[in-house]
Amino acid sequence: MAYPQTRLDQKLRNIRAGNYKRSDFIIADAKDGDMGSGLAATGFARSADGGQGRVRTRSEFIDQIQAIVEQDIVDIMLVSASNLELLHERGVFRNSAVKPAIRANDTTDCWGGVRHQAYTKHPSRHFRTANLSRAMYGTNEPAIGAPVIGTDLGLYSVTFLNDIDHDYEALDAFAAFREEAADNNFKYFFEVFNPNVDCGLDREQIGEYINDSILRCLAGVTKADRPQFLKIVYNGPKALEELASFDPSLVVGVLGGGAGTTRDTFELLHQAEKYGGRVALFGRKINLAEDPLALLALMRQVADGSIAPDEAVKAYHGELSKSGLKPKRSLEDDLAIAEDVLKPAALKKVA
């Protein structure tokens, strides 16, 4: 069966053809936190004044996802396979230009949201819950003309640790995944995390190590089995520019990491686009915002170049005020860049 073409497909064609415009920059909402967490994966309900309240229920979380899909700003909505089922039951993606995607594996370094866990203190181990065929078709492959109930796109993640036994096993599992994906005509994007335990490298060395590891592990993979794009940690402008400029056919995206300040959200998006990134896949930065819809609207404007990151923060606080929502931080605090890799000192190092 053929899955419908979406805005994502056209943007990827433009980027690969060398016809990229800033309007082609891809924004994805990573609402797949339940694959690594428990209760808190859904984020928090907001009180009338915008204050943080109780944890959202699963149903409220699905409501939030539906609202973001219907806003029609994001290009990809990344969710768990089980939540995609619920969204399809509601008809959320029917006639939508937003591409649904599932997290296709859930390595142990993603399990940090489980209360009282100790898993993330240990080197990451590969693991996969989702069944690709079920994620695509449900119980049975539908008849020709039946409505699509799944997706043919997923995220597969690997964490390289500069350890031969670990990395060999991780790459062996990646090869098995690619084989199953090919059998099901399933497409994927490739997430590569920084090492989750100390491997004796500083930040700049990690950026170089990750770049080389990505290129090495894809060198033997032909076009038919290559990822649609990459999702990597932003290790600074030098590392991103190096990887993005090396092979134009390899579309590079950045992950959001921690929630940070609102300036961090807009600054990361701005720097990613400036230094060759073509995709931003943010999870907590969106899910934990006071007003995710207002944040996404301004993320689009930052990506398009119509507003600077600092002005976007001011505009966001203006939107919160209009809605009667209380910001988590003062405007002054929210204008600060908290993440070291985004600070001016990191940029001067490159210049």
N, C-alpha and C positions, 0 to 999 in steps of 0.2 A: 504494500500500500504506500501511497505517497503522502507525506506530511505537507501541509500548506506552507507556501513561501511566506516569510515574514520580513519585517524591516531589517532584522539582523542579516539575513541572507544578502540583501542588496548592499548593505554597508560593507560586509566582508568582500563582496565582489569589487566595490569601488576601491577599497584599501589595497587589495591584491593587484588590481589593475594599475595602480599608481595614480589614481584619480581621487585620492583622499582630500576631503574638505572637513573643516572642523565640525560641521553638522553630521559627519559620518562617525564621529567619536561614539563608541558604544558604552552605554551605562547599564550595568546589571545590578539587581538587588539580590543579595545572597540571603535568602530566608530558609537556609538549610541547617540552622543551628541545632535543630532537634536530633541531627545525626551524631552530635557530639556532646549533647547536654541532656538534662532532664527538664524539670519544671521551668527553669528560667530562660529556656531557649526562645520562648515566645515574646520576651520583653515585658514591659510593665504598662498596665493601664494608667491613664492620666486622670487626675482629679479635675474638677471644673476649672481650677486656676492653672492647670498644667503641671502640678506637682506629681511626683512619682508615687503611684499607688501600688496595689497588689500585682502579682504576676498575672498576665493575661491568660485566659483559658485558651485551649486549642481552637475552639470555635471563634473566639475574638481575634485570635491570630490569623485564622483563615479570612475573617472579615477585613483585617488590615491588608492582607495580600491582595484580596479582591479589589479593594479601593485603589491600591497602587497600580494594579494591572489596568483598571478602568481609567485611571488618570492618563495613561498612554504616553508616559515619558520614558520609562525604562525600556530597554530593548530585549532584556532577558530577565526572567523571573526564575531563580534557582531555588528549588525546594526539595524536600525528601519525597521519595516515591509514594509514601502513604498519604502525604498531604496533597500531592498532585492528583491522586484519586478523588479526594474530597473536592478539590477545585474543579475538576472535570465534571463531577456530579452536579455542581452548581452551574456549569456551562460558562465558567469564567473566561476561558480562552476561545470560546466560540466567536469567530469573526474578529478576533483580536490580532493586532500587529505585533504583540509581545510574544516572544518565543519562550515556552516553558522548558525548563531543563531540570534534571535530577542530579543529586550527588550520587555518583555511581560507586564510590568507595568511601570508607570512613576509618582512616588509619588512627592508631591509638593516640597520636599527638593532638587529635581533634577532640578527645574526650575530656577536655578541661572544664566543661561546664557541669560535670557530675559532682554533686556535693560530697565532700569528704574524700574525694578521689586522690590517688597517688600515682595514677597512670602516667601523667605527663612529666614526672620526674625521671622517667626511664626513656631510653632511646625508642623512637617511634617504630612501631611494627605495622606492616601492611595488613589490612583486613577489609572485607567487602560484604556488606549486607544485601544490597539491592540485586535483584534478578533482572537482567536487561530485558529479556523477553516479556516478563510481567509488566515492567515499567513502560514498555512500548504498547502492549496490546491488552493488558488485563488478563483474564482467564484464558481466552482464546483469541487468535488473530481474527479481527472482524472481517465480515464480508465486504466485497467491493462496494463502495458507496456509503458504508456505515460511518458514523461520526468518529473522528479521532478521539481516543480516550487516554492516550499516554503522550510520550514524546520520543523523538529519535536523537536527543542531545543530552549529554551528561557531563559531569565533571569527574575527572580521575586525578587523584593527588598522589605525589611521591615526596618523601622527605629524604634527601641525601645527607649522610652523616660522615662522609669521608672515612668510612669503615668498610673494608672489602666484603666481609661476610654479610653485613646488613644491606649494603647497596646492591650486591649481587642478588639477594633474595627479593629486594624491592623491584629491581628491574625484571627479574624472572616473572613476578606477579603482574607487572605492567605488560609484559609480552603476552601472558595468558589472557589478560583483559582485552588487548587489541585483537586477539584471535576471536574471542567471543563477540566483540563489537562488529568485526567484519562479517561474521556469520549472520548477524542480525541487521546488517546495514545501519548500525548505530554509530552516530558521530559523537565526538567528545572534545572537550577542551582540557588542557593539561595544567594542573596546578602543581607548582614546585615550591615547597616551603623551605625556609632556612633551617639549618640543623636545630633540633629542639633540645639538644644537650651540647655542652662544650666540646668542640672538636679541635680546639687549638688555633682557631683562625680569628683575626679581628674583622671588623665590619667590612672594610675594603676588600680584604682577602675573601670573605664569604661571598661578596658580590661577584668576584672573578671566578671563584670555585663553582658557584651556582650556574653562571653563564656557560662555563666550559662543560659542566655536567649535563646541562640541557642539550647543548649542541652535540655532544658525544652520544647521548642516548637516543637521539633522533636521527643520527647519521645513517643508520641502517634501516630506517623506516621510509618506505616509498610514499608518494603523494596520497594514494588511496587510504593509507592507515595513519596519516599524520593528523595531529590535533588541529581543530579549527582555529584556535588561538591559545596563547599562554596566559596563565594567571600566576604572578610571582610577587614576592615581597619587593617593595621599593627599597633598594639598597643604595639609593642616591643617584644623582644625575649621571655620573660617570658610568656606572654599571648598566643603567637602563639604556643610555645612548649607545653604548658599545654593543649591546645585544640587539637593539632595535635596528641599528644601521647595518649590521653584519649581513642579514638575509631579509630583504624586504618581503619575501613570501611568508615569513614567520611573524604573525601578528602578535604583538606583546601587550599584555594587560597587567594591571597591578591590583593586588588585593588590599583591603582596607585596614586590616589589623584591628587594634583596639579602638574604642569609641573616640578618645581624644577630645579636643575642643572642636567647635564648629569651624574655626579657622583651619585646623588640621584637615578637616574633610575637604574643604574647598582648595586648600593649598596643595594637598596630595593630588587632587584631580588636575589642577593647573600644571604642576610640575611634571606629572606623568605625561600629559599631552605635549608639553613643551619639549621634553627630551625623547620623544618617539613612541611613547605608549599610545595605544589606540583603543584601550578598553579599561574601564574602572569597574571592579566588582566589589562593592562595599556591603558588609553585613551589619555589624554592630553600629557603625557610623550612621546608618539609616534607621535600624530597628530601635535604637535607644534615643533617637532624637525626640524632642518635645513635639514636633510636627513633621513627620516624615514626608508628607506631601509637599509642604512648603520647602523643605530642604531639597527634595528631588527637583522641584521646579528651578531652584537656583543652581543646583549642580549642572543642569542642562545649560543654563546661561553661562556658567563659568567654562564649561567645555566648549561652548560656541564662541567664547572670547568676547561676549557682550558685556561682561561685568568682571571686575578683578576680585580675587579672593577676599580681601579685606572689606570691600564694598558689599560683597555678597553676605558677609557676616552681619553687617549693619542692616541690610535689607531683610535678612532672616529675623533679626530681633524686631524689626518693624512689623513683620507678618505675625509674630507671636503676640505683639502688643494689640494688633487689630483683632486677633482671635481671642483675646483675654487670657492667653496662656502665660504662665510664669516661667521664665527661662531658668535653666539649671545654674547658669553662671551670669554674672554681670556682663554687660557688653565689653567692658575693658578686659575682663578675664577671658572672654570668649574670642577676642581678637588676637590673643596670644598664641604663638606656635609652641605647642608642648612637645611634639615629637622631634627628637634630636636630628634625625635624617632630613627633616624639612627646614631646619633653621638656617639662617643666612650663612653661618660659619661653614656648614656643609657645602653650600653652593660656592663659596669663595675658594674652597679646597679644589674644586674642579677648575675654576677660572685660573 
